[in-house]
Amino acid sequence: MLEEGKMKIAEVETTIPSPFAFKTALQGYVDILKIEDKHEFLHRMHQMVLAKLGMSADIKDPMEMLKQTKKETFRDKLKKEALNLRIPRFAKAELVRLIDGERQGISEKFLKGIKDHNKEIEKEWPEELKKFIFNLLKELKGEKFDYDKFWEAEEEMQEEAEELRKLELIEQLNIGARKAKLDPQIRYDIYRMIDGEKEGFRKETIDWLKKLFTGAVPKYWKDEIAKFLQEMMKEIL
C-alpha cells in the first residue's frame, strides 16, 4: 500500500497525548510514548481525579491542592512508619511531632539517642524515614534544608517506582500472554488491573484467573506478574 502511494503517514506534534497512544501503550508498546507525553498524560489524569472527587471549579489552583494532599499522605506514611519502630514510646512521640513540623523544645535525650544509634538507624529504619531524620539533624546544625523539595523528591521517587513496576508487569504479561495465546479481551482486563482498576472485569477473565491458580502456574508466567494476578484474584473474588 505504501509503495503504491495509496497510504500516507502524517506526523503531528501535540502537547497532549492521544487516547489512541495510551491504548497502544496498554497493548505493551510503552516505549512509543515520549517522556513529555507521559507528563501531560499524568497532568490530565490528575484533573480527572479532581473531577471525580467533586472539587469545586472555584478552586484557584486545584493542582496545588492535590499536591498538598499527596504531601499530607506521605507525612502520614512517615508517622505510621515511626510508630512501628522498635524504639521507646517517648522517642516515637517526639519523632511524630517532628514529622508534623514542630521544631521547638526538641528532647536532648531523643537527639542523643539518634546520634548514638546512627548505625542501627542506617541499617534498620525505612528509607524515607531514615532520610527525614538525617536531614533533620543537618537542619539543626544550621545547614539549609528545604522540606518542600524533600517531600517533592520523595513523591517523585515513589511515582517513578510505581511507573517502573507497572512497566515491568506489562512486559511480563505480554511475554506470558503470547506463550499462552491469551484472549485479547482477558489481556485488556489485566492491563486495567495493572493500571489500578478493581472492578468491572469480564466473567471470562475471572474464570481464567481461577483456572490459572488451580494447579501449577506455567513457568512462562514470571514471578512478579504471577504474584500480582494472585493478589488481584483475592481482591476481586
C-alpha positions as CSV (number, residue, x, y, z in Angstrom):
1,M,0.0,0.0,0.0
2,L,2.8,2.5,0.9
3,E,4.7,1.6,-2.2
4,E,1.6,2.2,-4.4
5,G,1.0,5.6,-2.8
6,K,-2.4,4.6,-1.5
7,M,-1.5,5.2,2.1
8,K,0.3,8.1,3.7
9,I,1.8,8.7,7.2
10,A,1.4,12.1,8.7
11,E,3.3,13.1,11.9
12,V,1.7,15.7,14.1
13,E,3.3,17.2,17.2
14,T,0.9,17.8,20.1
15,T,1.4,18.6,23.8
16,I,-1.5,16.3,24.8
17,P,-1.2,12.6,24.1
18,S,-3.9,11.0,22.1
19,P,-6.1,8.4,23.8
20,F,-5.1,6.1,21.0
21,A,-1.5,6.4,22.1
22,F,-2.4,5.4,25.6
23,K,-4.3,2.4,24.2
24,T,-1.2,1.4,22.3
25,A,0.8,1.7,25.5
26,L,-1.6,-0.6,27.2
27,Q,-1.1,-3.1,24.5
28,G,2.5,-3.3,25.5
29,Y,4.3,-0.8,23.3
30,V,5.0,1.6,26.2
31,D,8.2,2.9,24.6
32,I,6.1,4.7,22.0
33,L,5.0,7.3,24.5
34,K,7.5,10.1,24.8
35,I,8.6,11.4,28.3
36,E,6.9,14.7,27.7
37,D,3.7,12.9,26.6
38,K,3.8,11.0,29.9
39,H,3.9,14.2,32.0
40,E,1.0,15.6,30.0
41,F,-1.0,12.4,30.5
42,L,-0.4,12.4,34.2
43,H,-1.5,16.0,34.4
44,R,-4.7,15.1,32.6
45,M,-5.2,12.1,35.0
46,H,-4.8,14.5,38.0
47,Q,-7.5,16.7,36.6
48,M,-9.8,13.7,36.2
49,V,-9.2,12.7,39.8
50,L,-10.2,16.2,40.9
51,A,-13.3,15.9,38.9
52,K,-14.2,12.6,40.5
53,L,-13.6,14.0,43.9
54,G,-16.1,16.7,43.1
55,M,-13.8,19.6,43.9
56,S,-15.3,23.0,43.2
57,A,-14.5,24.7,40.0
58,D,-14.0,27.9,42.0
59,I,-10.7,26.5,43.5
60,K,-8.0,28.7,42.0
61,D,-5.2,26.1,42.0
62,P,-6.6,22.5,42.1
63,M,-3.2,21.0,41.2
64,E,-1.7,22.7,44.2
65,M,-4.4,21.3,46.4
66,L,-3.8,17.8,45.0
67,K,-0.1,18.3,45.6
68,Q,-0.7,19.3,49.2
69,T,-3.0,16.3,49.7
70,K,-0.3,14.0,48.5
71,K,2.2,15.6,50.8
72,E,-0.1,15.0,53.7
73,T,-0.4,11.4,52.7
74,F,3.3,11.0,52.6
75,R,3.6,12.6,56.0
76,D,1.0,10.2,57.4
77,K,3.1,7.3,55.9
78,L,6.2,8.6,57.8
79,K,4.3,8.8,61.0
80,K,2.9,5.3,60.6
81,E,6.5,4.0,60.0
82,A,7.7,5.9,63.1
83,L,5.0,4.3,65.3
84,N,6.1,0.8,64.1
85,L,9.7,1.3,65.0
86,R,11.2,-0.6,67.9
87,I,12.2,2.4,69.9
88,P,11.0,3.9,73.3
89,R,7.5,5.5,73.4
90,F,8.8,8.9,74.1
91,A,11.1,8.7,71.0
92,K,8.1,7.7,68.8
93,A,6.1,10.6,70.2
94,E,9.0,13.0,69.5
95,L,9.6,11.7,66.0
96,V,5.9,12.1,65.1
97,R,6.0,15.7,66.5
98,L,9.0,16.4,64.3
99,I,7.3,14.9,61.2
100,D,4.4,17.3,61.8
101,G,6.8,20.2,61.6
102,E,7.5,21.0,65.3
103,R,11.0,22.3,66.0
104,Q,10.6,23.9,69.4
105,G,11.8,22.1,72.6
106,I,13.3,19.1,70.9
107,S,14.3,16.5,73.5
108,E,18.1,16.3,74.0
109,K,17.6,12.7,75.1
110,F,16.0,12.0,71.7
111,L,18.8,13.7,69.8
112,K,21.4,11.9,71.7
113,G,19.7,8.6,71.0
114,I,19.6,9.3,67.3
115,K,23.4,10.1,67.3
116,D,24.2,7.1,69.5
117,H,22.2,4.6,67.3
118,N,23.2,6.0,64.0
119,K,24.4,2.7,62.6
120,E,21.2,0.9,63.7
121,I,19.1,3.6,62.1
122,E,21.0,3.3,58.8
123,K,20.6,-0.4,58.8
124,E,17.0,-0.9,60.1
125,W,14.8,2.1,59.5
126,P,12.6,2.5,56.4
127,E,14.4,4.5,53.7
128,E,12.1,7.6,53.7
129,L,12.1,7.9,57.5
130,K,15.9,7.5,57.6
131,K,16.4,10.3,55.1
132,F,14.0,12.5,57.0
133,I,15.8,12.2,60.4
134,F,19.3,12.6,58.9
135,N,18.2,15.7,57.0
136,L,16.6,17.0,60.2
137,L,19.9,16.6,62.1
138,K,21.6,18.7,59.3
139,E,18.9,21.4,59.7
140,L,19.5,21.5,63.5
141,K,23.2,22.1,62.8
142,G,22.3,25.1,60.8
143,E,22.5,23.7,57.3
144,K,19.8,24.9,54.9
145,F,17.2,22.3,54.2
146,D,14.1,22.7,52.0
147,Y,11.4,20.4,53.3
148,D,9.1,21.2,50.3
149,K,11.8,19.9,48.0
150,F,12.3,16.9,50.2
151,W,8.6,16.0,50.1
152,E,8.5,16.5,46.3
153,A,11.6,14.4,45.7
154,E,10.2,11.6,47.7
155,E,6.9,11.8,46.0
156,E,8.6,11.7,42.6
157,M,10.6,8.7,43.6
158,Q,7.5,6.9,44.7
159,E,5.7,7.7,41.4
160,E,8.7,6.7,39.3
161,A,9.0,3.4,41.2
162,E,5.3,2.7,40.7
163,E,5.6,3.6,37.0
164,L,8.5,1.2,36.6
165,R,6.6,-1.5,38.4
166,K,3.7,-1.1,36.0
167,L,6.0,-1.3,33.0
168,E,7.6,-4.5,34.4
169,L,4.2,-6.1,35.0
170,I,3.1,-5.1,31.5
171,E,6.3,-6.6,30.0
172,Q,5.9,-9.9,31.9
173,L,2.2,-10.0,31.0
174,N,3.0,-9.6,27.3
175,I,5.5,-12.4,27.4
176,G,3.2,-14.8,29.2
177,A,0.1,-13.8,27.1
178,R,2.0,-14.6,23.8
179,K,3.0,-18.0,25.0
180,A,-0.4,-18.8,26.5
181,K,-2.2,-17.4,23.4
182,L,-4.3,-15.4,25.8
183,D,-7.6,-14.0,24.7
184,P,-7.1,-10.2,23.9
185,Q,-10.2,-9.3,26.0
186,I,-8.7,-11.0,29.0
187,R,-5.4,-9.4,28.3
188,Y,-7.1,-6.0,28.2
189,D,-8.8,-6.6,31.6
190,I,-5.4,-7.4,33.1
191,Y,-4.0,-4.2,31.7
192,R,-6.8,-2.4,33.5
193,M,-5.9,-4.2,36.8
194,I,-2.2,-3.1,36.4
195,D,-3.5,0.4,35.9
196,G,-5.2,0.2,39.3
197,E,-8.8,-0.7,38.5
198,K,-10.6,-3.0,40.9
199,E,-13.9,-3.8,39.3
200,G,-15.9,-4.2,36.0
201,F,-13.9,-7.2,34.7
202,R,-15.4,-9.8,32.4
203,K,-16.6,-13.2,33.7
204,E,-14.1,-14.9,31.3
205,T,-11.3,-13.0,32.9
206,I,-12.3,-14.1,36.4
207,D,-12.7,-17.7,35.2
208,W,-9.3,-17.6,33.6
209,L,-7.7,-16.4,36.8
210,K,-9.3,-19.1,38.9
211,K,-8.1,-21.7,36.4
212,L,-4.6,-20.3,36.3
213,F,-4.1,-20.8,40.1
214,T,-5.9,-24.2,40.4
215,G,-2.7,-26.1,39.7
216,A,1.0,-25.4,39.0
217,V,1.4,-22.0,37.3
218,P,3.3,-22.3,33.9
219,K,6.8,-21.1,34.1
220,Y,6.3,-18.5,31.3
221,W,4.2,-16.5,33.9
222,K,7.1,-14.8,35.6
223,D,7.2,-14.2,39.4
224,E,6.1,-10.5,39.5
225,I,3.1,-10.8,37.2
226,A,2.1,-14.2,38.8
227,K,2.1,-12.7,42.3
228,F,0.2,-9.6,41.1
229,L,-2.5,-11.7,39.5
230,Q,-2.8,-13.9,42.6
231,E,-3.3,-10.8,44.8
232,M,-5.8,-9.3,42.3
233,M,-7.8,-12.6,42.4
234,K,-8.0,-12.4,46.2
235,E,-9.2,-8.8,46.0
236,I,-11.9,-9.1,43.3
237,L,-13.4,-12.5,44.3
